[in-house]
Amino acid sequence: MAHSSSSDTTNIRSVETAFAVVELLREEEITGVGEVATALDLARSTAHNYLTTLRNLGYVVHEDGVYRLSWRFLELGEQIRDTRADYRLLGDYVTNLADRFEERAQFIVEENGEGVYLYRETGNRAVWTDSGVGKRICLHSTAAGKAILAFLPESRVEEIVRRQGLEQVTAHTISDERALIEELRRIRERGFAFNREENLERLNAVGVPVRSADGGVLGALSVSGPSHRLKGNRLEKEVPEYMLGLANEIELNLAYPS
């Protein structure tokens, strides 16, 4: 996915570097200062200073000879999610979906043109994927993402496509803008979105938008499962009808909190 250039003159270089260290530790197991220095083209002393500062602040730990990110990031993520009252009640609904269909269920929000998993639960027959809480995904290749895009203002959709592009994630992904716009029109008409192996081969999904009290898009619920199970009437009627009812219940609770 496309991202804004790191050469933006408003960026502060030291902050960029600190987060580059964080991203590196997120992706790789680092055993020495030299690895950070090499990966980020820093002097060893500079790399050491960044690692030491992040350790002193509690964001990095050094255990058994390995540098890793601390659990503080998990704490921050939970706090960010829970500060929004309209997001706090969604966890129970995601669990409801996972239990009802015995598949994987999630709630996704849009941020900076990407989808972010806010809640995720697995039912008894759910298949494992790497879509954990906090993971970012393409909006145009997922059911929840397309459900969100369908109810955003047209100018916002154009901005997202321009910024993120339309990556061909699988052979089934919609990668043409005009085809995507037509797909979003159909989603608005029926009220829910499908993902037929567009983000992961042999995995289908249904996505339903959840509207906020002011009429905006809060995010989207989705249920995903193997294409040999989530198909036909189950994919096209049973699951979306139940999800539409659940989304309506959420929206009523948001509009008229007890």
Phi and psi in degrees as GROMACS dihedral restraints (atoms count N, CA, C in turn):
[ dihedral_restraints ]
;  ai    aj    ak    al  type     phi  dphi    fc
    3     4     5     6     1   -74.6    20    10
    4     5     6     7     1   149.5    20    10
    6     7     8     9     1  -136.1    20    10
    7     8     9    10     1   160.2    20    10
    9    10    11    12     1   -68.5    20    10
   10    11    12    13     1   151.0    20    10
   12    13    14    15     1   -68.9    20    10
   13    14    15    16     1   140.5    20    10
   15    16    17    18     1   -77.0    20    10
   16    17    18    19     1    -3.5    20    10
   18    19    20    21     1   -86.7    20    10
   19    20    21    22     1     1.3    20    10
   21    22    23    24     1   -51.3    20    10
   22    23    24    25     1   126.6    20    10
   24    25    26    27     1   -67.9    20    10
   25    26    27    28     1   -15.1    20    10
   27    28    29    30     1   -79.9    20    10
   28    29    30    31     1   -12.3    20    10
   30    31    32    33     1   -74.0    20    10
   31    32    33    34     1   144.9    20    10
   33    34    35    36     1   -97.1    20    10
   34    35    36    37     1   119.9    20    10
   36    37    38    39     1   -57.9    20    10
   37    38    39    40     1   -41.4    20    10
   39    40    41    42     1   -64.9    20    10
   40    41    42    43     1   -35.9    20    10
   42    43    44    45     1   -68.6    20    10
   43    44    45    46     1   -42.3    20    10
   45    46    47    48     1   -56.4    20    10
   46    47    48    49     1   -44.8    20    10
   48    49    50    51     1   -65.9    20    10
   49    50    51    52     1   -41.8    20    10
   51    52    53    54     1   -58.6    20    10
   52    53    54    55     1   -42.8    20    10
   54    55    56    57     1   -75.6    20    10
   55    56    57    58     1   -25.5    20    10
   57    58    59    60     1   -64.1    20    10
   58    59    60    61     1   -39.1    20    10
   60    61    62    63     1   -63.0    20    10
   61    62    63    64     1   -44.9    20    10
   63    64    65    66     1   -59.6    20    10
   64    65    66    67     1   -46.8    20    10
   66    67    68    69     1   -63.0    20    10
   67    68    69    70     1   -38.4    20    10
   69    70    71    72     1   -62.7    20    10
   70    71    72    73     1   -44.8    20    10
   72    73    74    75     1   -67.5    20    10
   73    74    75    76     1   -27.9    20    10
   75    76    77    78     1   -68.1    20    10
   76    77    78    79     1   -33.4    20    10
   78    79    80    81     1   -96.4    20    10
   79    80    81    82     1   -25.0    20    10
   81    82    83    84     1  -136.1    20    10
   82    83    84    85     1   155.6    20    10
   84    85    86    87     1   -86.5    20    10
   85    86    87    88     1   117.3    20    10
   87    88    89    90     1  -108.3    20    10
   88    89    90    91     1   126.0    20    10
   90    91    92    93     1  -106.8    20    10
   91    92    93    94     1   -10.9    20    10
   93    94    95    96     1  -153.0    20    10
   94    95    96    97     1   158.6    20    10
   96    97    98    99     1   -59.1    20    10
   97    98    99   100     1   -37.3    20    10
   99   100   101   102     1   -59.3    20    10
  100   101   102   103     1   -34.5    20    10
  102   103   104   105     1   -64.7    20    10
  103   104   105   106     1   -40.5    20    10
  105   106   107   108     1   -66.7    20    10
  106   107   108   109     1   -43.7    20    10
  108   109   110   111     1   -60.2    20    10
  109   110   111   112     1   -44.1    20    10
  111   112   113   114     1   -67.8    20    10
  112   113   114   115     1   -46.7    20    10
  114   115   116   117     1   -63.0    20    10
  115   116   117   118     1   -35.2    20    10
  117   118   119   120     1  -107.8    20    10
  118   119   120   121     1     6.5    20    10
  120   121   122   123     1    56.8    20    10
  121   122   123   124     1    52.1    20    10
  123   124   125   126     1  -117.8    20    10
  124   125   126   127     1   156.7    20    10
  126   127   128   129     1   -67.2    20    10
  127   128   129   130     1   148.7    20    10
  129   130   131   132     1   -57.2    20    10
  130   131   132   133     1   -40.2    20    10
  132   133   134   135     1   -63.7    20    10
  133   134   135   136     1   -38.2    20    10
  135   136   137   138     1   -67.3    20    10
  136   137   138   139     1   -44.9    20    10
  138   139   140   141     1   -60.6    20    10
  139   140   141   142     1   -41.7    20    10
  141   142   143   144     1   -61.2    20    10
  142   143   144   145     1   -41.9    20    10
  144   145   146   147     1   -62.8    20    10
  145   146   147   148     1   -41.9    20    10
  147   148   149   150     1   -65.7    20    10
  148   149   150   151     1   -46.2    20    10
  150   151   152   153     1   -62.3    20    10
  151   152   153   154     1   -41.5    20    10
  153   154   155   156     1   -64.2    20    10
  154   155   156   157     1   -43.2    20    10
  156   157   158   159     1   -63.0    20    10
  157   158   159   160     1   -44.7    20    10
  159   160   161   162     1   -65.8    20    10
  160   161   162   163     1   -34.1    20    10
  162   163   164   165     1   -67.8    20    10
  163   164   165   166     1   -43.4    20    10
  165   166   167   168     1   -63.5    20    10
  166   167   168   169     1   -32.2    20    10
  168   169   170   171     1   -83.1    20    10
  169   170   171   172     1    -8.7    20    10
  171   172   173   174     1    90.2    20    10
  172   173   174   175     1    12.7    20    10
  174   175   176   177     1   -98.3    20    10
  175   176   177   178     1   -12.3    20    10
  177   178   179   180     1  -134.9    20    10
  178   179   180   181     1   142.7    20    10
  180   181   182   183     1  -123.8    20    10
  181   182   183   184     1   156.0    20    10
  183   184   185   186     1  -124.4    20    10
  184   185   186   187     1   103.7    20    10
  186   187   188   189     1  -131.2    20    10
  187   188   189   190     1   137.0    20    10
  189   190   191   192     1    52.1    20    10
  190   191   192   193     1    37.3    20    10
  192   193   194   195     1    76.9    20    10
  193   194   195   196     1    10.1    20    10
  195   196   197   198     1  -124.2    20    10
  196   197   198   199     1   134.3    20    10
  198   199   200   201     1   -86.8    20    10
  199   200   201   202     1   135.0    20    10
  201   202   203   204     1  -147.4    20    10
  202   203   204   205     1   163.5    20    10
  204   205   206   207     1   -71.1    20    10
  205   206   207   208     1   146.9    20    10
  207   208   209   210     1   -85.8    20    10
  208   209   210   211     1   168.4    20    10
  210   211   212   213     1   -69.4    20    10
  211   212   213   214     1    -4.5    20    10
  213   214   215   216     1   -59.8    20    10
  214   215   216   217     1   -31.4    20    10
  216   217   218   219     1   -65.8    20    10
  217   218   219   220     1   -35.8    20    10
  219   220   221   222     1   -63.9    20    10
  220   221   222   223     1   -42.3    20    10
  222   223   224   225     1   -60.0    20    10
  223   224   225   226     1   -44.7    20    10
  225   226   227   228     1   -63.6    20    10
  226   227   228   229     1   -43.4    20    10
  228   229   230   231     1   -60.7    20    10
  229   230   231   232     1   -44.6    20    10
  231   232   233   234     1   -61.2    20    10
  232   233   234   235     1   -42.3    20    10
  234   235   236   237     1   -65.7    20    10
  235   236   237   238     1   -41.0    20    10
  237   238   239   240     1   -60.9    20    10
  238   239   240   241     1   -46.6    20    10
  240   241   242   243     1   -64.3    20    10
  241   242   243   244     1   -41.9    20    10
  243   244   245   246     1   -82.0    20    10
  244   245   246   247     1   -10.7    20    10
  246   247   248   249     1   -72.3    20    10
  247   248   249   250     1   -19.4    20    10
  249   250   251   252     1   -93.1    20    10
  250   251   252   253     1   110.8    20    10
  252   253   254   255     1   -59.5    20    10
  253   254   255   256     1   -34.2    20    10
  255   256   257   258     1   -72.3    20    10
  256   257   258   259     1   -14.3    20    10
  258   259   260   261     1   -94.3    20    10
  259   260   261   262     1   -23.1    20    10
  261   262   263   264     1   -63.2    20    10
  262   263   264   265     1   -34.1    20    10
  264   265   266   267     1   -80.6    20    10
  265   266   267   268     1    -8.0    20    10
  267   268   269   270     1   -75.1    20    10
  268   269   270   271     1   -24.9    20    10
  270   271   272   273     1   -57.2    20    10
  271   272   273   274     1   -42.2    20    10
  273   274   275   276     1   -64.5    20    10
  274   275   276   277     1   -35.4    20    10
  276   277   278   279     1   -70.5    20    10
  277   278   279   280     1   -36.7    20    10
  279   280   281   282     1   -65.1    20    10
  280   281   282   283     1   -41.5    20    10
  282   283   284   285     1   -62.2    20    10
  283   284   285   286     1   -41.0    20    10
  285   286   287   288     1   -56.2    20    10
  286   287   288   289     1   -47.4    20    10
  288   289   290   291     1   -64.4    20    10
  289   290   291   292     1   -44.0    20    10
  291   292   293   294     1   -62.0    20    10
  292   293   294   295     1   -41.9    20    10
  294   295   296   297     1   -70.1    20    10
  295   296   297   298     1   -40.6    20    10
  297   298   299   300     1   -63.7    20    10
  298   299   300   301     1   -42.6    20    10
  300   301   302   303     1  -107.6    20    10
  301   302   303   304     1    -0.9    20    10
  303   304   305   306     1    56.8    20    10
  304   305   306   307     1    29.3    20    10
  306   307   308   309     1  -123.0    20    10
  307   308   309   310     1  -170.5    20    10
  309   310   311   312     1   -86.4    20    10
  310   311   312   313     1   132.8    20    10
  312   313   314   315     1  -126.7    20    10
  313   314   315   316     1   150.0    20    10
  315   316   317   318     1  -154.5    20    10
  316   317   318   319     1   161.3    20    10
  318   319   320   321     1  -122.5    20    10
  319   320   321   322     1   128.8    20    10
  321   322   323   324     1  -122.5    20    10
  322   323   324   325     1   141.3    20    10
  324   325   326   327     1  -119.2    20    10
  325   326   327   328     1   161.5    20    10
  327   328   329   330     1   -98.8    20    10
  328   329   330   331     1   133.4    20    10
  330   331   332   333     1  -145.7    20    10
  331   332   333   334     1   123.9    20    10
  333   334   335   336     1    53.4    20    10
  334   335   336   337     1    35.7    20    10
  336   337   338   339     1    81.9    20    10
  337   338   339   340     1     5.8    20    10
  339   340   341   342     1  -119.5    20    10
  340   341   342   343     1   160.7    20    10
  342   343   344   345     1   -91.1    20    10
  343   344   345   346     1   141.5    20    10
  345   346   347   348     1  -127.4    20    10
  346   347   348   349     1   127.0    20    10
  348   349   350   351     1   -73.1    20    10
  349   350   351   352     1   116.8    20    10
  351   352   353   354     1   -95.7    20    10
  352   353   354   355     1   -38.9    20    10
  354   355   356   357     1  -136.2    20    10
  355   356   357   358     1   148.7    20    10
  357   358   359   360     1  -153.3    20    10
  358   359   360   361     1   131.3    20    10
  360   361   362   363     1  -136.1    20    10
  361   362   363   364     1   152.4    20    10
  363   364   365   366     1  -119.5    20    10
  364   365   366   367     1   132.6    20    10
  366   367   368   369     1   -83.1    20    10
  367   368   369   370     1  -178.3    20    10
  369   370   371   372     1   -63.0    20    10
  370   371   372   373     1   -28.6    20    10
  372   373   374   375     1  -110.7    20    10
  373   374   375   376     1    11.8    20    10
  375   376   377   378     1   -64.8    20    10
  376   377   378   379     1   143.0    20    10
  378   379   380   381     1   -89.9    20    10
  379   380   381   382     1   150.1    20    10
  381   382   383   384     1   -81.8    20    10
  382   383   384   385     1   132.5    20    10
  384   385   386   387     1  -134.9    20    10
  385   386   387   388     1   174.5    20    10
  387   388   389   390     1   -91.9    20    10
  388   389   390   391     1    19.6    20    10
  390   391   392   393     1   -87.7    20    10
  391   392   393   394     1    71.0    20    10
  393   394   395   396     1   -82.7    20    10
  394   395   396   397     1   169.0    20    10
  396   397   398   399     1   -57.1    20    10
  397   398   399   400     1   132.0    20    10
  399   400   401   402     1    94.2    20    10
  400   401   402   403     1   -16.4    20    10
  402   403   404   405     1   -66.2    20    10
  403   404   405   406     1   144.0    20    10
  405   406   407   408     1  -104.5    20    10
  406   407   408   409     1   141.9    20    10
  408   409   410   411     1  -139.3    20    10
  409   410   411   412     1   165.0    20    10
  411   412   413   414     1   -69.5    20    10
  412   413   414   415     1   138.0    20    10
  414   415   416   417     1   -75.4    20    10
  415   416   417   418     1   -38.2    20    10
  417   418   419   420     1   -73.4    20    10
  418   419   420   421     1   -12.3    20    10
  420   421   422   423     1  -108.0    20    10
  421   422   423   424     1     5.5    20    10
  423   424   425   426     1  -123.6    20    10
  424   425   426   427     1   153.8    20    10
  426   427   428   429     1   -64.4    20    10
  427   428   429   430     1   -47.1    20    10
  429   430   431   432     1   -64.3    20    10
  430   431   432   433     1   -40.9    20    10
  432   433   434   435     1   -62.5    20    10
  433   434   435   436     1   -44.2    20    10
  435   436   437   438     1   -68.2    20    10
  436   437   438   439     1   -33.6    20    10
  438   439   440   441     1   -63.6    20    10
  439   440   441   442     1   -36.3    20    10
  441   442   443   444     1   -69.2    20    10
  442   443   444   445     1   -50.1    20    10
  444   445   446   447     1   -57.2    20    10
  445   446   447   448     1   -37.9    20    10
  447   448   449   450     1   -61.7    20    10
  448   449   450   451     1   -25.6    20    10
  450   451   452   453     1  -113.7    20    10
  451   452   453   454     1    13.4    20    10
  453   454   455   456     1   -88.5    20    10
  454   455   456   457     1   157.2    20    10
  456   457   458   459     1   -58.5    20    10
  457   458   459   460     1   145.7    20    10
  459   460   461   462     1   -55.7    20    10
  460   461   462   463     1   -38.6    20    10
  462   463   464   465     1   -64.6    20    10
  463   464   465   466     1   -34.3    20    10
  465   466   467   468     1   -70.0    20    10
  466   467   468   469     1   -39.6    20    10
  468   469   470   471     1   -61.5    20    10
  469   470   471   472     1   -44.8    20    10
  471   472   473   474     1   -61.4    20    10
  472   473   474   475     1   -39.8    20    10
  474   475   476   477     1   -63.6    20    10
  475   476   477   478     1   -43.1    20    10
  477   478   479   480     1   -64.3    20    10
  478   479   480   481     1   -44.3    20    10
  480   481   482   483     1   -63.4    20    10
  481   482   483   484     1   -41.1    20    10
  483   484   485   486     1   -64.9    20    10
  484   485   486   487     1   -39.0    20    10
  486   487   488   489     1   -79.7    20    10
  487   488   489   490     1   -44.2    20    10
  489   490   491   492     1   -95.6    20    10
  490   491   492   493     1   -22.1    20    10
  492   493   494   495     1    77.1    20    10
  493   494   495   496     1  -178.3    20    10
  495   496   497   498     1  -126.1    20    10
  496   497   498   499     1    76.7    20    10
  498   499   500   501     1   -60.7    20    10
  499   500   501   502     1   136.8    20    10
  501   502   503   504     1   -82.6    20    10
  502   503   504   505     1    86.8    20    10
  504   505   506   507     1   -70.0    20    10
  505   506   507   508     1   -44.5    20    10
  507   508   509   510     1  -133.0    20    10
  508   509   510   511     1   178.0    20    10
  510   511   512   513     1   -64.7    20    10
  511   512   513   514     1   -17.2    20    10
  513   514   515   516     1   -99.2    20    10
  514   515   516   517     1    -3.7    20    10
  516   517   518   519     1   -67.6    20    10
  517   518   519   520     1   139.1    20    10
  519   520   521   522     1   -77.2    20    10
  520   521   522   523     1   114.5    20    10
  522   523   524   525     1  -118.1    20    10
  523   524   525   526     1     5.4    20    10
  525   526   527   528     1  -106.1    20    10
  526   527   528   529     1   129.9    20    10
  528   529   530   531     1   -62.5    20    10
  529   530   531   532     1   -42.5    20    10
  531   532   533   534     1   -64.3    20    10
  532   533   534   535     1   -38.8    20    10
  534   535   536   537     1   -66.1    20    10
  535   536   537   538     1   -36.8    20    10
  537   538   539   540     1   -65.5    20    10
  538   539   540   541     1   -44.3    20    10
  540   541   542   543     1   -59.7    20    10
  541   542   543   544     1   -40.6    20    10
  543   544   545   546     1   -66.3    20    10
  544   545   546   547     1   -39.9    20    10
  546   547   548   549     1   -62.9    20    10
  547   548   549   550     1   -40.8    20    10
  549   550   551   552     1   -65.6    20    10
  550   551   552   553     1   -34.5    20    10
  552   553   554   555     1   -62.4    20    10
  553   554   555   556     1   -44.3    20    10
  555   556   557   558     1   -64.5    20    10
  556   557   558   559     1   -36.8    20    10
  558   559   560   561     1   -64.1    20    10
  559   560   561   562     1   -42.7    20    10
  561   562   563   564     1   -60.9    20    10
  562   563   564   565     1   -38.1    20    10
  564   565   566   567     1   -66.2    20    10
  565   566   567   568     1   -43.4    20    10
  567   568   569   570     1   -93.6    20    10
  568   569   570   571     1   -19.6    20    10
  570   571   572   573     1    93.3    20    10
  571   572   573   574     1     0.5    20    10
  573   574   575   576     1  -151.4    20    10
  574   575   576   577     1   164.7    20    10
  576   577   578   579     1  -122.1    20    10
  577   578   579   580     1   152.3    20    10
  579   580   581   582     1  -111.9    20    10
  580   581   582   583     1   151.5    20    10
  582   583   584   585     1  -129.2    20    10
  583   584   585   586     1   106.2    20    10
  585   586   587   588     1  -104.7    20    10
  586   587   588   589     1    86.1    20    10
  588   589   590   591     1    59.1    20    10
  589   590   591   592     1    30.8    20    10
  591   592   593   594     1   -87.7    20    10
  592   593   594   595     1   -21.5    20    10
  594   595   596   597     1  -112.9    20    10
  595   596   597   598     1   -25.7    20    10
  597   598   599   600     1  -151.3    20    10
  598   599   600   601     1   130.1    20    10
  600   601   602   603     1   -58.2    20    10
  601   602   603   604     1   138.9    20    10
  603   604   605   606     1    67.4    20    10
  604   605   606   607     1    20.4    20    10
  606   607   608   609     1  -128.5    20    10
  607   608   609   610     1   124.6    20    10
  609   610   611   612     1  -109.4    20    10
  610   611   612   613     1   162.4    20    10
  612   613   614   615     1  -155.7    20    10
  613   614   615   616     1   159.6    20    10
  615   616   617   618     1  -123.4    20    10
  616   617   618   619     1   135.9    20    10
  618   619   620   621     1  -126.5    20    10
  619   620   621   622     1   139.3    20    10
  621   622   623   624     1  -130.4    20    10
  622   623   624   625     1   128.8    20    10
  624   625   626   627     1   -72.0    20    10
  625   626   627   628     1   151.3    20    10
  627   628   629   630     1  -118.4    20    10
  628   629   630   631     1   120.3    20    10
  630   631   632   633     1   -92.4    20    10
  631   632   633   634     1   144.2    20    10
  633   634   635   636     1   -80.6    20    10
  634   635   636   637     1   170.2    20    10
  636   637   638   639     1   -61.6    20    10
  637   638   639   640     1   -26.9    20    10
  639   640   641   642     1   -90.5    20    10
  640   641   642   643     1     7.5    20    10
  642   643   644   645     1    92.1    20    10
  643   644   645   646     1    -4.0    20    10
  645   646   647   648     1   -77.2    20    10
  646   647   648   649     1  -177.2    20    10
  648   649   650   651     1  -101.7    20    10
  649   650   651   652     1   113.6    20    10
  651   652   653   654     1   -75.0    20    10
  652   653   654   655     1   -38.7    20    10
  654   655   656   657     1   165.9    20    10
  655   656   657   658     1  -154.8    20    10
  657   658   659   660     1  -150.4    20    10
  658   659   660   661     1   141.8    20    10
  660   661   662   663     1   -86.8    20    10
  661   662   663   664     1   149.2    20    10
  663   664   665   666     1  -148.7    20    10
  664   665   666   667     1   152.9    20    10
  666   667   668   669     1  -124.1    20    10
  667   668   669   670     1   131.5    20    10
  669   670   671   672     1  -131.1    20    10
  670   671   672   673     1   148.2    20    10
  672   673   674   675     1  -162.3    20    10
  673   674   675   676     1   169.9    20    10
  675   676   677   678     1   -56.3    20    10
  676   677   678   679     1   142.0    20    10
  678   679   680   681     1   -63.6    20    10
  679   680   681   682     1   -21.8    20    10
  681   682   683   684     1   -79.1    20    10
  682   683   684   685     1   -15.4    20    10
  684   685   686   687     1  -104.6    20    10
  685   686   687   688     1   -44.7    20    10
  687   688   689   690     1   -92.7    20    10
  688   689   690   691     1    86.5    20    10
  690   691   692   693     1  -155.5    20    10
  691   692   693   694     1   173.5    20    10
  693   694   695   696     1    54.4    20    10
  694   695   696   697     1  -136.9    20    10
  696   697   698   699     1   -61.7    20    10
  697   698   699   700     1   -34.5    20    10
  699   700   701   702     1   -64.7    20    10
  700   701   702   703     1   -42.8    20    10
  702   703   704   705     1   -73.1    20    10
  703   704   705   706     1   -44.0    20    10
  705   706   707   708     1   -90.5    20    10
  706   707   708   709     1   -17.4    20    10
  708   709   710   711     1  -133.5    20    10
  709   710   711   712     1   -56.9    20    10
  711   712   713   714     1   -59.5    20    10
  712   713   714   715     1   -53.2    20    10
  714   715   716   717     1   -67.4    20    10
  715   716   717   718     1   -50.2    20    10
  717   718   719   720     1   -63.4    20    10
  718   719   720   721     1   -35.9    20    10
  720   721   722   723     1   -63.6    20    10
  721   722   723   724     1   -43.3    20    10
  723   724   725   726     1   -64.0    20    10
  724   725   726   727     1   -42.3    20    10
  726   727   728   729     1   -66.7    20    10
  727   728   729   730     1   -37.0    20    10
  729   730   731   732     1   -62.0    20    10
  730   731   732   733     1   -40.2    20    10
  732   733   734   735     1   -64.9    20    10
  733   734   735   736     1   -39.9    20    10
  735   736   737   738     1   -66.5    20    10
  736   737   738   739     1   -42.7    20    10
  738   739   740   741     1   -62.7    20    10
  739   740   741   742     1   -39.5    20    10
  741   742   743   744     1   -63.5    20    10
  742   743   744   745     1   -39.4    20    10
  744   745   746   747     1   -63.8    20    10
  745   746   747   748     1   -42.5    20    10
  747   748   749   750     1   -60.8    20    10
  748   749   750   751     1   -45.8    20    10
  750   751   752   753     1   -63.9    20    10
  751   752   753   754     1   -37.0    20    10
  753   754   755   756     1   -66.8    20    10
  754   755   756   757     1   -40.5    20    10
  756   757   758   759     1   -66.0    20    10
  757   758   759   760     1   -33.0    20    10
  759   760   761   762     1   -72.5    20    10
  760   761   762   763     1   -39.4    20    10
  762   763   764   765     1   -74.8    20    10
  763   764   765   766     1   -32.3    20    10
  765   766   767   768     1  -130.3    20    10
  766   767   768   769     1    69.8    20    10
  768   769   770   771     1   -64.0    20    10
  769   770   771   772     1   144.7    20    10
